[in-house]
Amino acid sequence: MVYLRKANERGHASHGWLNSWHTFSFADYQDPDFMGFSALRVINEDTVQPGEGFPTHPHKDMEILSYVLQGAIEHQDSMGNKERVPAGEFQIMSAGTGVRHSEYNPSATDALHFYQIWIIPAEKGIAPRYEQKSFNDKHGRQLVLSPDARDGSLKVYQDMELWRWALDAKEQADFAIKPNRRIWVQVVKGQVEVNGVAATTSDGVAIWDESSLAIKASEESEVLVLDLPGV
């Protein structure tokens, strides 16, 4: 089964300083048909105006991944981390037993554009932690998240993997789906076909009960591929 979650059908919130699109139910946007997908709970695409941001707030028992597309995030948390996350970098924070953090756009002139992805951890009560890394190769597949942090990937406390695929125009990439797995494809940019279904920038594609994944790009494109547990 292949289901297209079109970008313009997502939940939307505009707060002046923040423009946010919600793939799944979040804050004031609630839709019982879109509460998450496997261990994937949140995909928010946020644009934050210069000098603005999210003040200090708490999280608990969640794996929180940020991927910066434009600008930079100024991050500060109760673990003592104070870091800047520039475009092209991924940041993961395990909220675990509890953590407080803030996220700001440090630029006085340029907007911050990023994805925030929440993954439900396999177990509760883990020790909070923080990591960030650049995965900005222009071509090929890069493993960004994995439970064993192999091949230089960031660790995630869940039986899942997240890949960043950068595709040239007319390129096709294939992936064998293991039994009892679910796949989510988030189109970061470009025009692609996902198992024959056309998708464009900011669209998401949910896949289940399929044995393979084929992504064909009609132009230079970038996608995030999440390999998730079956339900």
C-alpha positions as CSV (number, residue, x, y, z in Angstrom):
1,M,0.0,0.0,0.0
2,V,1.3,3.5,-0.9
3,Y,-0.4,6.6,0.5
4,L,0.5,10.1,-0.5
5,R,0.3,12.8,2.2
6,K,0.2,16.0,0.2
7,A,2.0,19.0,1.5
8,N,-0.9,21.3,1.2
9,E,-3.2,19.0,3.1
10,R,-1.1,19.0,6.3
11,G,-2.1,20.9,9.4
12,H,-1.0,24.5,9.3
13,A,-0.2,27.1,12.0
14,S,0.9,30.7,11.4
15,H,2.0,32.7,14.4
16,G,3.8,35.6,12.6
17,W,7.2,34.6,13.9
18,L,6.6,31.0,13.1
19,N,5.1,29.3,10.0
20,S,4.6,25.6,10.7
21,W,3.2,22.6,8.7
22,H,2.2,19.5,10.6
23,T,2.2,16.1,8.9
24,F,0.6,14.6,12.0
25,S,-1.6,15.9,14.8
26,F,0.3,18.5,16.8
27,A,-0.7,21.3,19.2
28,D,-4.0,22.8,18.0
29,Y,-4.1,20.6,14.9
30,Q,-5.8,17.4,15.7
31,D,-6.9,14.8,13.2
32,P,-7.6,11.2,14.4
33,D,-6.6,9.9,10.9
34,F,-3.1,11.4,11.3
35,M,-1.8,10.6,14.8
36,G,1.5,9.2,13.6
37,F,2.9,6.3,11.6
38,S,4.6,3.4,13.4
39,A,7.1,4.9,15.8
40,L,7.0,8.2,13.9
41,R,5.0,10.7,15.9
42,V,5.8,14.2,14.5
43,I,7.0,15.7,11.2
44,N,6.9,19.5,11.4
45,E,8.3,21.7,8.7
46,D,9.0,25.1,10.4
47,T,10.1,28.5,9.2
48,V,11.2,30.8,12.0
49,Q,11.7,34.6,11.4
50,P,15.0,36.3,12.1
51,G,15.7,36.8,15.8
52,E,12.7,34.6,16.9
53,G,12.4,31.1,18.3
54,F,11.0,28.7,20.8
55,P,11.6,29.7,24.4
56,T,12.7,27.1,27.0
57,H,10.2,24.3,27.2
58,P,10.2,20.7,28.5
59,H,10.2,17.3,26.8
60,K,10.2,13.7,28.1
61,D,10.5,10.2,26.6
62,M,10.9,11.3,22.9
63,E,13.7,11.1,20.3
64,I,13.7,14.6,18.8
65,L,15.5,15.1,15.5
66,S,16.1,18.4,13.7
67,Y,17.3,18.8,10.1
68,V,18.3,22.4,9.1
69,L,17.6,23.3,5.5
70,Q,18.3,27.0,5.6
71,G,19.8,29.2,8.3
72,A,20.9,27.9,11.7
73,I,19.4,26.8,15.0
74,E,20.8,28.2,18.2
75,H,20.2,25.4,20.7
76,Q,20.5,25.5,24.5
77,D,19.4,22.8,27.0
78,S,19.3,21.8,30.6
79,M,22.2,19.3,30.0
80,G,24.5,22.2,29.5
81,N,24.7,22.1,25.7
82,K,24.8,25.4,23.9
83,E,25.3,24.7,20.2
84,R,24.6,26.2,16.7
85,V,23.2,23.8,14.1
86,P,23.8,25.2,10.6
87,A,22.1,24.2,7.3
88,G,23.0,20.6,6.3
89,E,23.3,19.3,9.8
90,F,21.1,16.9,11.8
91,Q,20.7,17.2,15.6
92,I,19.2,14.6,17.8
93,M,18.2,14.9,21.4
94,S,16.9,12.1,23.6
95,A,14.5,13.7,26.1
96,G,14.4,10.5,28.2
97,T,13.8,11.2,31.9
98,G,13.3,14.9,31.1
99,V,15.0,17.8,29.5
100,R,14.4,21.5,28.9
101,H,15.6,23.3,25.8
102,S,15.2,26.4,23.6
103,E,15.7,26.8,19.9
104,Y,16.2,30.2,18.3
105,N,17.1,31.7,14.9
106,P,20.3,33.7,15.7
107,S,20.2,35.6,12.4
108,A,19.0,39.2,12.3
109,T,18.3,39.0,8.6
110,D,17.6,35.4,7.4
111,A,14.8,33.0,8.1
112,L,15.4,29.6,9.6
113,H,13.9,26.6,7.8
114,F,14.0,23.2,9.3
115,Y,12.3,19.8,9.8
116,Q,11.6,18.6,13.3
117,I,10.9,14.9,13.6
118,W,9.8,13.1,16.8
119,I,10.3,9.3,17.2
120,I,8.8,7.4,20.1
121,P,11.6,5.5,21.8
122,A,11.5,1.8,22.4
123,E,11.8,2.3,26.1
124,K,11.1,5.1,28.6
125,G,13.3,6.6,31.2
126,I,16.6,6.7,29.3
127,A,19.3,9.2,30.2
128,P,18.9,12.5,28.2
129,R,21.6,13.0,25.5
130,Y,22.5,15.3,22.6
131,E,24.4,14.8,19.3
132,Q,24.7,16.7,16.0
133,K,26.5,15.9,12.7
134,S,26.6,17.1,9.1
135,F,25.3,14.7,6.4
136,N,25.5,17.1,3.4
137,D,27.1,15.0,0.6
138,K,25.6,16.1,-2.7
139,H,25.1,12.5,-4.0
140,G,24.1,9.0,-2.8
141,R,22.7,7.6,0.3
142,Q,23.7,8.5,3.8
143,L,22.6,6.7,7.0
144,V,21.6,9.4,9.4
145,L,20.0,7.5,12.3
146,S,20.3,3.9,13.5
147,P,20.0,2.0,16.8
148,D,23.6,0.9,16.7
149,A,25.1,4.2,15.4
150,R,26.9,2.3,12.6
151,D,28.8,3.8,9.7
152,G,29.0,7.1,11.5
153,S,25.3,7.6,12.0
154,L,23.6,9.2,14.9
155,K,22.2,6.8,17.6
156,V,18.4,6.5,18.0
157,Y,16.7,4.5,20.8
158,Q,14.3,2.7,18.5
159,D,14.3,-0.2,16.0
160,M,14.4,2.2,13.0
161,E,16.7,3.8,10.5
162,L,16.6,7.2,8.7
163,W,18.5,7.7,5.4
164,R,19.1,10.8,3.4
165,W,19.0,10.1,-0.3
166,A,20.3,12.7,-2.8
167,L,19.2,11.8,-6.3
168,D,20.3,13.3,-9.7
169,A,17.7,13.9,-12.4
170,K,16.6,10.6,-14.0
171,E,18.2,8.6,-11.3
172,Q,16.4,5.7,-9.6
173,A,17.2,4.2,-6.2
174,D,15.8,0.9,-4.9
175,F,15.5,-0.5,-1.5
176,A,14.4,-4.0,-0.3
177,I,11.8,-3.7,2.5
178,K,12.1,-6.4,5.1
179,P,9.0,-8.2,6.3
180,N,6.8,-6.5,8.9
181,R,8.4,-3.0,8.3
182,R,6.8,0.3,7.4
183,I,8.5,3.0,5.3
184,W,7.9,6.8,5.3
185,V,9.4,8.9,2.6
186,Q,9.6,12.7,3.1
187,V,10.4,14.7,0.0
188,V,12.8,17.5,1.1
189,K,13.0,18.9,-2.4
190,G,12.5,18.0,-6.0
191,Q,10.1,15.8,-8.0
192,V,10.0,12.0,-7.5
193,E,8.0,8.9,-8.1
194,V,7.7,6.6,-5.0
195,N,6.6,3.2,-6.2
196,G,4.9,4.9,-9.1
197,V,3.2,7.6,-7.0
198,A,4.2,11.2,-8.0
199,A,5.4,13.3,-5.1
200,T,7.0,16.8,-4.8
201,T,8.7,19.0,-2.3
202,S,7.3,18.6,1.2
203,D,5.0,15.7,0.3
204,G,5.2,12.6,2.5
205,V,4.6,9.0,1.3
206,A,3.6,6.1,3.7
207,I,4.3,2.6,2.5
208,W,3.3,-0.7,4.1
209,D,2.7,-4.3,3.0
210,E,5.2,-3.8,0.2
211,S,8.4,-5.8,-0.5
212,S,10.4,-3.1,-2.2
213,L,10.8,0.7,-2.5
214,A,11.7,2.4,-5.8
215,I,12.3,6.2,-5.9
216,K,12.8,7.8,-9.3
217,A,13.7,11.4,-9.6
218,S,12.7,13.6,-12.6
219,E,15.0,16.4,-11.4
220,E,17.7,16.8,-8.8
221,S,15.9,15.7,-5.5
222,E,16.4,14.9,-1.9
223,V,14.4,12.6,0.3
224,L,14.4,11.3,3.8
225,V,13.6,7.5,4.0
226,L,12.5,6.2,7.4
227,D,12.5,2.4,7.9
228,L,10.2,1.8,10.8
229,P,8.8,-1.2,12.8
230,G,5.6,-2.7,11.7
231,V,2.5,-2.3,13.9
